[in-house]
Amino acid sequence: MKREDSLRCIKGIGEKTEKLFQKLGIYTVGDLLEAYPRDYDCCEPPVKLDQLRPDTKAAIQVMLPHSAEAKGYRNKSVVTLSLSDGDARLTVTWFNMPFLRSTLKRGSVFVFRGRVVRKGGRLVMEQPEIFTPAAYEERLHALQPIYALTAGLPNKTVVRTVQEVLKGRTLEPEFMPDDIRERYGLAEYNYAVSQVHFPTDREHLLAARRRLIFDEFLFFILALQQLKETQEVQKNSYPMKEVWKTEEVMENLPYRLTGAQMRVWTEIERDLKGSTLSARLVQGDVGSGKTILAFLAMIMAAENGYQSALMVPTEVLAKQHFESLQKLLEEHDLRSYAPVLLAGSTRAKEKREIYEKIAAGEAKMIIGTHALIQEKVEYQSLALVITDEQHRFGVRQRITLSDKGKQPNVLVMSATPIPRTLAIILYGDLDISVVDELPAKRLPIKNCVVDTSYRPNAYRFMEREIAAGHQVYVICPMVEESEGMEAENVTDYTQKLREVFPPSITVEALHGQMKPAQKNEIMERFAANEIQVLVSTTVVEVGVNVPNATVMMVENAERFGLAQLHQLRGRVGRGDAQSYCIFMQGSGAKETSRRLEILNKSNDGFFIASEDLKLRGPGDLFGVRQSGLMEFAIADIYRDAPLLKQASDAARELLELDPDLSLPQNQKLKERLDTYSRRRLEDLGL
């Protein structure tokens, strides 16, 4: 089997299973090999009944004091065992497995392994795996892979399929130059792929992950360098002059710009006046006031007779920015700039009219989503391109938007807190500004880290906030229940809250699997307070501004990276009312508590990101990956920051000696990089 072969060449994969894999973006043998486990299950020695704790996974070894009982109700069968050891008691249950009754006989010895929960004051182990003591001994301390799944595709099917591929694949020639491998202590590639799926032990797994993470960062940086080569320093085709109108707008705002805003505005203004094209990243915490800086830059461009475009991730946010800009222009008698809103849902007739206005130069300010980079849009004098939450778009889409006219100036806004050292590597083609000061009127968000026993109190608190006219976000890590992953999911949680809260409180779900029109409708209804509780995945991380929302509760907070939790927290605290964030811990692990305590103590995203880096490291195998930000297959810029820096050094060394990677020792690396550039950059949103 070769990397490019389809899944159908794998033993046991038919059309139905192939389609399930395709739902996960897995089409070829190579895709499957790069669908790395998202976690590993490690079998620990059995414990006594009195050592069991709720909301944990554990194993117990018992001699059955009696045979299992089987009952049936509502077309379901339930097999139960009641176990006791002194004062400690445990009920073990299996659903729809009546055959176990003939297996679980009095006097037999088994190891049961599963998740322990508390129900009605009793400890219950539901649907545990069953082992003979000898079979469990073989699995003891072994790391079993757990993969990302979809409905109908169980983990054991993925495990079996990956085993088939590893057994029958053609080994690949090593592509990493020997001197790079030696200098950075990198394992051989085929070994790394095999060990990352089925590690011999933790040490082998760490070595495998180190190699694959290094590869991913190195290819990313080299591919970025290739893109940058097409973006050489160019003359600014739209030189601008300072204008009084921006000063007037700043003077007449209902608030004073902070010192940080003024400093960054000076940098933006200097860029736009320069003789060479500018590309600047403006980083600033949620609520630090980046949007007004974008509007001022658009006003400066319009006053100089040029067009500007602001692209954002969602239609709802595009509409909110459009309305805010319209209001600002009306208040300062600048209606003639005729801003337009261009989104996917804009009707065909209206789109044609907008296209005409843009092409004629009548529309000086254009706000929209990805619709801004469609081929039908032609600009007359696009001098400035602004992208909001740039990591959702990436370099290639910036360039596509830039190609709509002569090369425009680029301004990138991001609320994602990335320490400066990492930002320089990831955004090497951009100058970096930081808005590191919040407006004085902003009330700091009150935070608390609690365990699941606090839930009833949290629900009562939410109800009081809703009664006061406010709204609530609840974040869950999953869309629906998933085999092998014990965590709250949006689908079931929405139903649960509908039963908890009175009918007068509207609870709705939002997640990334919904169609765009459905997501927009939900977000618009939430923005209009037609929905009081929004149960969502991290899809709300960017994309809507609801000043009326005052409570954010994150279930299974330990499953999110700190920087992402901080981003989510930024959905509240946008109005004048006091806001609150409740981080619900599904796991009581000390390390988890230590991480979440950083959020409890600080609302400063850059401090949180840097503290997170201190807690992480190359050995932090099970640390939470930061999803949403430059989604790599296995690497994470926070957890794996030291490797990112090493890969950056290696890329620099390679390109200094061999700019186009044409030397014989770099040929295989060049071939692999070309494949990566075609496939992975699109996956990363680049």
N, C-alpha and C positions, 0 to 999 in steps of 0.2 A: 504493500500500500504506500502511495505517495501522498504528499501534503495536499495536492490539488484534486485527488480522487473524491468522488461524491460519497455520501454516507451509505448509499445503497450497496457499495462494495463490501461493507462490513457485515459479517455473519450475524444474522438475527435482526437486521434492520429492514423492515418493509416500508411500504408507502406511508402507512399511518404513523409509524414511529418517526420516520424521516420528517414528516410535517410538524410533529411535536418539537423535534430538535430545531427545525427552522424557525419556530416561534421564538426560540432563544438566540436566533442569529447564527446558528451553527449549520452550515451547508456542506462543508468539506472536512476531510480528515484533519487538515491543518487547523481549521476552526475548532474542532473538538479538542485537539491537543492543547489549544490556547484557551479553552474554557476551563480555567484552573479552578480547583475547589475553593469555595468561599469560606470554608471552615473545616475543622477536623474534629472527629469524635474520638476521645481517648478513654478506653475502658480502665477504670480504676479498681483497686481491690474492693471486694464486697464489704459493707459496713453492717453494724448491728442495727436493729430496729430503732433503738433509742438515739441513734446518731443521725437519723433521717431528718431533713429540714425541708419545709415547703418551698416550692419554686426552684428545686434543684433536681439534677439527674443523678441517680445513684443505683448501685447494685446491692442486692442482698442474697445471701445463700441460706436456704432453709430446707429442713426436712419437713415435708407436709404433715401437719398433725391430723388432717382429714382430707378426703377427696374434695375436688372443686365442685361447686354447685352451679347448675345452669337454670336460668329462668328466661322466659320470653314475654315480651310486651311490645305493643305497637309495631308488630312485624320485625322486631329486633330480638336477638338472643344475647344474654349477658352471662358470662361465666365469672364467678367470684370466688375468692379465697379470703378468709379472715385469719390473719396471723397475729400472734401476740408473743411478747417476750418480757415477762414481768409486767411493768406498768405501760410499756410501749406497745401500741397496737397499729396495725396497718391493714387496709382493705385493698386487695389487688383485683382489678377487673379487666376483662377482655370483651369487646363487642363483636358480635357476629362471627364468633369462632367456636361454635358448639362442640367441634371435634376435640377441643382441649380437655373436655370432661373425661375422656377415656385415657388421656395422657397424664393429667395431674392427679395421681392416685396417692392415697395415704401411705406414708413411709418413704416415698421417693424423694430424692434430693435434687434440687434445681437452683440455678442462679437466675433471678429475675432482675432485669435492668430497665429502668424507665424513669419518667419524670414524676416527682412526688408533688401533689397539690393538697390543699386543705379544703375539704368540702363538708359543710355542716358541722364544723368543729373537729372532724376526723381527718387523719392523713390517708390519702388514697394514691395508689400507683396505677395509672391507667395505661392499658395496652402495652405492657412491658415486653421486651424481647425475652425469650426463654432459652437458657443454655444448660447443658450438663456442666458440672464443675470442670471436667477436663477440657471441654470446648471453650469455656470462658477463660481458662488458664492460658490457652493458646492466643486469645485475643488481648490478654492483659497488657496494658501500656501501648498497644499498637494504635497507630493513628489511622483512622478510617476517614476517607474523603467525604465531604458533604458538598454537593453541587447546587448551583442555582437551578430551580426546577420550574416546570409549568404544569398546570392541571393535566393529569393523564400520563405524566412522565415521572415515575418514581425514581428515587435516588439509586436503587439497586440496578435499574436498567441503565442509567448513565455509567455506573461503576463497571458493569459487565461490558458495556460498549467500549469504554476507554481501555479496559483490559485487553479486549480483542485487538484494538488498534496497536497498542504497545507490543503485543505479541507478534503481529503480522506486518508491522510497518517497515519500510526501507529506512535504515539509519541515515541521518543526514551528515554531510561532511562539516567539520568544524569551521565556522565562518569568522570567529573572533581571532584577530591576529595574536600570535603566541606571546608577544611582548606585553600586550594589553592584559591578556589572561594572567600572565605571571605577575605583573605589577600590582594588579588589583585582587589577586587571589580568587580567580573565577573558576568554577567547576566546568567540566566539559558539557556541551549543550545537550546531547542525547541523554546523558546521565541526569541532568537537571530536570528535563521534561518527565522522565520516568519517576524520579524521586518526588517531584512536586505533587504527582497524582497518588502515588503509593509509597510514602516514605518508609525507609527502614526504621528510622527513629527521628527524634526531634533534631539532632545534630545534622543528619543528612538532609532533612527538610530545609533547615536554615541555609545550608550551602546551596541547595537547588534554587530556593527563592532568591537568594542573593544574586545568582547568575541571571535569572530571568528578569528580575527587576532592573539590574544593570543594563541588560540588553534593551529593555523597553525605554529607559531613560536615554540611553545612547542614541538609539534610532530616532527618538523624538527630537533630540537636540540637533542631530545631523540633518534630519528632514527639515527642521526649522531653518537651519543655515541655508539649505538649498532654496527655500522660499525667499529668504532675505536677499539672496544674491540677485533675485529679479527686482528687488526694491532698493536699488542703489540710491545714494544721496542725489536728489533731484532738485532742480530749481522750482521755487514756489510760483506756480502759474497764476496764483490769485493773491498777490501781495496786498495787504490791508493797512489802513491807517487807524490810529486811535480815534474813537468817536465819543462825542459828549453824551450821546443817548445812553450808553451803558452806565456812565457816571450818574445820570439823572435817575435811571431805574434803581440803582443801588441806594441813592439818597432817599428815594420815596418808598422803599420797601417798608412794610410794617415792623421790621426787625433790622437790627444791625448785623452785617456779615461778621463772622468771627475773624480773628487774626489769621487763622489757618486758611479760611476761605479767601481772604484778601491776598495772602501770599500765593496761593495756587492760581487765583485769577490773574495775578501779575505774570505768572509763568505762561499761562495760556495766551494772554494778550501778546506777550513777547514772541511766542511761537508764530501766531497769526501774522505778525508784522514782519517776520523774518524773510530772508531771501531764499531760504531752502525749505523744502517740505517738512512739516513737523508730524511726529507721531508720539503722543503722550498718553500714559496711563495715569488716571486719577483714582487713587485708592482712598476710600474713606468709609468709616463705619456707617452702618445703617443710621439714617437721621442726621448725618454730619453736614448735609446741605450741598450735595454734589449737583443735584438737578438744576438749581438756580445758576450754577456756573455754566452748565450746558446751555441754558437759555440765554445767558449773557453772551456766550460765544456765537450763538445763532443770530442774536441781534447785531453784533459787531459785523458778522458776515453780510447780513441784509443791508445794513447801513452803508456797506462798501459796494453794494449792488450785486452780491453773489448769493447763491443758494446754499442751504445746509440741510442735512438729513440726519434724523435721530432714529436709530433702530433699537427696538426693545424686544424682550423674549416673548411677551404675550399680548394679545389684543386688548385685554382689560387694562393693562398697564399703559399701552399705547394710547388708549382713549383717555385715561386719567392724565397723562402727560399733555395730550392735545388740549384738553379742557383747561388745565393749569396754564399752559402757554397762551391760549386764547384770552383768558382772564387777565394775565399779566400785560399782554399787548393792548387790550382795551383800556386798562387802567392808565396806560402811558401813551395813549393816542397813536398806536402803531398798527392799526387795523389793516393798513395798506399792504402789509407783508403777506397777507392772505395765507396763513398756514393751512395745510391740508393733512388729512388723516388717511393713510392707505393701509388697509389690512386685508387678510384673506377673505373675510366675510363682506367686504365692501361690494355692493351690487355692481353688476357689469356696466350698466349705463353710467353710474357715478364714477366707476374706475376710469372709463374712457374720458370723461370730463376732467378728472384729476390728471391723467396722463397728458392731456392737451395743455393744461395749466403749467405742469412741470416742464414740458418740452418748450413752451413759449417763454419760460422764465417768469411767468406771472406769479407762480407760487414760489416764494423765497424760502419758506420753511416747510419741510416735509417730515412728518412723524409716522412711523409704522412698524410693522413686524418684518418677517422675511420677504414680504411682498415688495419691499423696497429694492431687492436685488433681482427681481424677475426681469427677463429680457425686454419686456414691453415698456419698461420705465426708461425714458431718455431724459437726461438732465441738460439744461442749457449751460449752466455755469456752477457746477457742484464744487464748491471751494472747501467745504468742511463736512466730514463724516463723523458722527458721534455714535458709538455703540454702548448700550447700557448693559451691565453684567456681561462683559466681553467673553468670559469663558464659555458662555452658552453658544457663541458664534465661532470664534476662532479666527486664526490668521487668514485662511483661505477665503472665508466669507467676507472678511474685511477687505481683502484684495478685490474680490468680485464686486463689492459695492464701490470700491475706489475706481474700478475700471469703467464706471458709468460716465466718466468724463475725463478731462485731463486729471492727472494724479492730484487728488484733493489732500488737504491736511486731515489727520486722523486724531480723534480724541476718544479715548476708551475710559468708560466709567465702571468701577467695580467696588462693591461693598464686601467682597471676599477678603478677609484679612490674611494676606500672605507676607511673612517676614521679608524684609527688603532683600536679603541675600538670595532667597529663593526666587523672588520676583524678577531679579536681574537675570537669572538663568532662564526662567520661563518666558519672560517678555523682553528678551535681549534687544528686540528691534524697537523698543519704546523707551522714551524718557519717563521717569517715574516721579509723580507728585503724590503727597499724602495729606489729606485733610484730617488732621489728628486732633480735632477739637470739636466738641458738640455744642450746639446753641445753648445759651444759658437757661432758656425757659424749659428745656427738656427735663422732665422728671425721671430720675433713674428707675429702671425696672427693678421691682422687688422679686428676688429669686428664692426658691427653696428646693432642696433635694430630699426626696422622701421615698419610702418603700411602699409596696402595694397596699399595706394596711391603711394608708392615708386616703385611699380612693373615696370612701364615703364622705369624708370631710371635704375633699376636693370637689365632689359633685355638688355638695351643699353650697360651697363657696361660689362655684360657677352660677348656680341658680340665683344667688343673691346679686351677682354682678349683672346677670341678664335682667333681673327684676328692676335694676337701676338703669336699664336701657342700653347696656353694653353687650358685646358679643365675644365669642370664645372660639379658639382654635384647639383641636385635639390632633396630635400627630402620632401616627402608628408606623412602624417600620415596614409593614407588608400590606399588600392589597387584599389578599385572601389567605386563608389557612394554608400552610405549606408543610409537607412531610419533612421531618428532621429539623424544623426550626420552631422553637417554642417562643413565640412573641405575639403581641397583639396585632390584629389585622383590621384594616379599614372596614371591610364588609361586615364582619361580625360585631365590631365595636359600635358602628353606626346603629345597628339594630338594638344593641344593649342600651345605648344612651336614649333611644326612643322610648324604651321601657322604663328607664330611670327617671327621665324628665316628664313633666306634664305635657299633654297634647298641644298646649299653647306655645310651647317652645319647638321651633322647627329645627330638626337635625338632618343634615345632608352629608353625603360622601363625595370626596373628590380624589381622583388618582390618575396617574399617567396613562392607564390603559383606556381611559374614556376618549371618545372622539373629540377633536378640538372644539367643535360647536357646543358639545355638551359641557365641556370644561368651562368655556366662556360664559355659558348661561349660568352655571353654578356660581362662578366667581362674581358675575354681575349681580346676582340675587343676594350674595353675601355682602357685597359692597353697598347694596341698597337696604341692608338690614331686613331682608325678607327671610333670611336664614340666620338663626341666632348661634347655632353650634355647627362648625364645619370640621368634620372628621376627615383627615387627609394624610397622604404620604408627603414626602418632602417636595412634591410638585408646587407647594405654596412658598417654597424657599425664596423664589423671586416671582414677581408677576402681578401683585395687587397691593394697593395701598388702602387700608381700612382703618382710619384713625379711631373709629368707634370700638375696635376690638381691644379688649383690655386684659384678656387671660389667654395664655398659651400653656397647654399641658402636653408634655412629650412622654408618651408611653415607651417603656424599654429604652430609656435615654442612654443606657450603656451601649446600645447597638449603633449609636451615631458618633461621628468624630466631633471633637469640641468645636472646631471652626464651623462645622455645619450646624451644630446646636445653636451657636451664637447667631448664625444667619437666620435660623428659624425664629429665634427669640426676637429678632428685628422686625417680625410681622406685627408685634404689639409695641406699645409705647410711642405711637405716632400721633396721638392726640394730646389734649390737655389733661386728661384724667390719669390717675395713678394706674400703672399696669403691672401685671404679675406673670411670672413664669414658673411653672411647676414641673420639675424634672422627676419623673416617676422611674425608680430603679427596679427592674425586674430581677436583677441579680445583686446580692449583697456583698459581692467580692470587695475586699479592701482596696485593691488597685482601682476598681471602678469608682468607688466612693471618692478616692483621692482625686481622680480626674474630674469628676463632676463638681467637686468642691471648688475647683478653679472657677467654674461658671458661677457658682454661688457667691463668690467673693468679688467678682469683677464683671463689668459691662463693657470693658475695653477689648475689642476684637483682636487688636494687634498684640496686646499683653497675653490674651488667651492663646493665640496661635503660637507665640514664642514659648509659653509655659508648656503647651502641649508637646512641642518639640523636645523640651527637656525630659519629659516623662517617657518619650518614645525613643526608639533606637533600632539599629539593625537586628537586634535580638528580640524585638517586641513582636513576635510572630502573630499573636492573637489580638493585637491592638486593632481597634475599629478603623476601617478605611473611611476616608472622607469621600462620600459619594457626591456626585453633582459637579465637582470641580475637576476638569480635565480627566475624565474617566479613563484610566488605564486598565488593562486587563488584570494586572496583579500589583503594580506599583502604586504608591500613595505618596504625594509630595511632602506630607507632614511626617508620617511615620518613617519614611525612607529618605529623609532629607540628607543624611550623610552620603548615601549612594547617589543621590541626584547630583551632589557636588562633585563626587568622584567621576561620574559619567560625563559631567560638563568639562572637567579637566581632561579626560581622555579624548573627548571630541575635539577640544582645542588643540591638543598635541597631534592628533591624527591629521587635522586640516592644515596645521602649520607646515607639516612635512609633505603632505600629499593632498592639496586642495580639492582635487576632483576624484580622489581615491582610485587612481589609475595604476599605482604600483602593484606588482604581482602579489605581494603579501596581503594587499587589501581588496583583491578582486572578489573573493567570496563575500566579504563584508558589503561591498558595493552592490552585488547582486541581491543580497538579502535586504539591504536598505531600499533598493528600488521596489521590491515587493512590498515592504512595509509602507513606503510612501503611497503606493497605490491603494492599499487596503486599510491600514490602521489610521491614517490621518483623517479619513472620513468618519471612522468610528469615534475618534476623539473630538469630532466637531471642527476639524481644521480644514 
